[in-house]
Every structure is written in C-alpha cells, then in structure tokens.
Amino acid sequence: MGVEVRNLRITLGNAPIVRGVDFSIGQGGRVGLIGPSGSGKSMIAKALLGLLPSGARVAGGIAMEGVILAGSSADWTTGGGHADGSSDHPVPTLADDDDGLLLAPGYAVSDRWMAGLRGRYVGTVFQNPAAALNPTATVGQQVALPLKRHFRLSRAERRERVERMLAKVGLDPADVMRRYPGQLSGGQQQRVGIATALVAAPRLIIADEPTTALDAVTQRQIVDLLVSLVDDAGASLLFITHDFSVLARATTRCLVLDRGRVVESGPTARLLAEPREPLTRRLVTAARTLTLGASPGGMDDTTDFGGGAA
Ligand SMILES: Nc1ncnc2c1ncn2[C@@H]1O[C@H](COP(=O)(O)OP(=O)(O)OP(=O)(O)O)[C@@H](O)[C@H]1O
C-alpha cells in the first residue's frame, strides 16, 4: 500500500515551508527528494515521522499503509473528489499488519501512535551517524533498541536478530556487538545506522542525506547496501539528497523541490537525461561535474548514474 502524501503544506510561524506537495511511494518503490538547501526536504521527512518542530502547522494528508498520519478524512475526499463526495483517491482502507496489529484507518493518529510507528513502520537513516547513534550504547544495544521497543522477544531471540542484522549490513557481529560507535569508522557507523533502521522490518525507510558525511567510495557502498536491503525486505524508500549522482543509484523516481514546491518530477533516469527545469539542469550539471571529478572515465563509468538504478 505504501505511502501517499497529498497537497502537503507546512508553515512555521508565518513562513510557508512546504507549499502543496503531492507524491506517493508504492510498496517496494524507491523515491527521491532532491533540492537545494532549505527547499523543505527534511521538513517533509519530519512530517512523515511526526517530528515537526513545535509551532509547525500541517495541512493536507499523509497516509501510510492505509492509516492517515496527518490531515483528516476531508483531505482525502477534497483532492480528487467529485460533486457527489466520491473520490478518485478514496480514504485508504484497513491495513492488517503481519503481526496481527490492526491499524484503524480514517483517523489522524496521536503523538503516541506516531511514536509507536517510528522504528516499527518507519525506519530512519540520518546524515551523520556519529550524531545519530547513542555514544554510550554499544552497537548491540543500539541495534536492539527498536526490537525492545516494539516486540516482545526473549533476550536470546533479540540477540539472534541483532546478530543476523549486523551480518546483513556487512559487519562481523562477534567483532562489533560490544564496541561503541566512537570505535568505528564512519562507514561502519552508518552500517550500524542502517541495521538499526531495518532491524524491526519497517515498511518505509527514510534516508535523509545518509552518505553526505562519507568519502565517495564508502558513499557508493552504503547506498548500494541500503538499496539491496530495502529491496530484499520489500520495503519502500524515501531518499533525500542534494546530489543527483546519489539519487541515480538509490531511486527510480524523484521529485525536485524548490522553496517548498515540486518543480519537476518523474523517473530519475529521465530527469538525468532530459532535465526540463533550470533547477533540475543545475543539479544534474553539478552531479556530472562531481562524478567526472571523481572518475577519469566520467559519468559513463558509473553506469547506474544514467540507469536510474531501476
Ligand atoms: N526548527 C526549525 N525552525 C524554524 N525554521 C526551520 C526549522 N527547521 C527548518 N526550518 C526552515 O524550513 C525551511 C526548510 O528546511 P529543511 O530543513 O526542510 O530544508 P532542506 O531542503 O532539508 O535543506 P538541507 O538540504 O540544508 O537539509 C528552511 O527555510 C529552514 O530554515
């Protein structure tokens, strides 16, 4: 069922930050948000996570897996609605979770619900793993946290799942379980971040500039790892970046944001090959320059770049 965002508007004080953004991510879809600094990418992610700063006002709708997370039923019938009240986009229907948890549709969920959804239904990978990870928790404790919060498992079961997850992100559990984040490299830290985001098998992963702090080679490895794990899990991915070369590896569709509005959207490969808007062209050119700088063979060397990583 995935995620649906409809006419999302966010204001902070009197300032409009996000000004009517629509997109959806089908189950297993990988969508990118790209735009310059301050264009509203992180605010959209925060709205999906229920983590907007106090004073932010949200209008429009966000629904995930059939549950309305923001906005009211009215938001879902006005958008594509007809005079008789019917809609091309009906209010999403009941979602029955794997574990038998029934989520009630048609209601804006409370903060408590949102806290329950975070980590369980939505996993997040942030830009700076050193800041996102708790420096006083061992890697084992860190990755176990979403399981502790959302599942009733024995210690042994939890440990087994944590070890399995660490192996999946390419870390040796025996080596890293008792280490602290500060004792790991940036790339290893981000692998721990990805393990923590994915361990509870969420339906949606939000990755907000997850590789910006890493060198080019590690960046590529981390993006490829994230994509393969998200695909294996059948989860959806919302990938936020200002770098088209990263987006090309991570996503199949993307939206270009400028000052809170979508200026262009479509398949990532199409936007790369034929950017129509000046901002898209600028972002593509910047990525080409970076990629050419990083590799003497140029962009063709990184075949995924033009291929949309489909
Ligand atoms: N806590 C906050 N209080 C007030 N304004 C904020 C807050 N967080 C973000 N903003 C403003 O909201 C706008 C959008 O910010 P946002 O962080 O979503 O941009 P972004 O596209 O993610 O940028 P970046 O690429 O730099 O992370 C900016 O003008 C920013 O100044």
The ligand as a Gaussian input file, in Angstrom:
#p B3LYP/6-31G(d) Opt

LIG

0 1
 N       13.295000      24.057000      13.551000
 C       13.087000      24.999000      12.632000
 N       12.609000      26.205000      12.984000
 C       12.409000      27.178000      12.057000
 N       12.630000      27.017000      10.737000
 C       13.104000      25.845000      10.329000
 C       13.354000      24.768000      11.242000
 N       13.807000      23.716000      10.524000
 C       13.842000      24.121000       9.236000
 N       13.417000      25.396000       9.120000
 C       13.299000      26.154000       7.862000
 O       12.486000      25.403000       6.971000
 C       12.974000      25.523000       5.642000
 C       13.156000      24.136000       5.051000
 O       14.156000      23.463000       5.790000
 P       14.573000      21.960000       5.517000
 O       15.477000      21.556000       6.634000
 O       13.389000      21.142000       5.251000
 O       15.417000      22.133000       4.164000
 P       16.243000      21.032000       3.379000
 O       15.767000      21.103000       1.977000
 O       16.159000      19.725000       4.071000
 O       17.701000      21.643000       3.477000
 P       19.120000      20.924000       3.707000
 O       19.496000      20.300000       2.392000
 O       20.026000      22.069000       4.045000
 O       18.973000      19.945000       4.817000
 C       14.260000      26.330000       5.708000
 O       13.960000      27.645000       5.315000
 C       14.644000      26.292000       7.159000
 O       15.280000      27.481000       7.523000

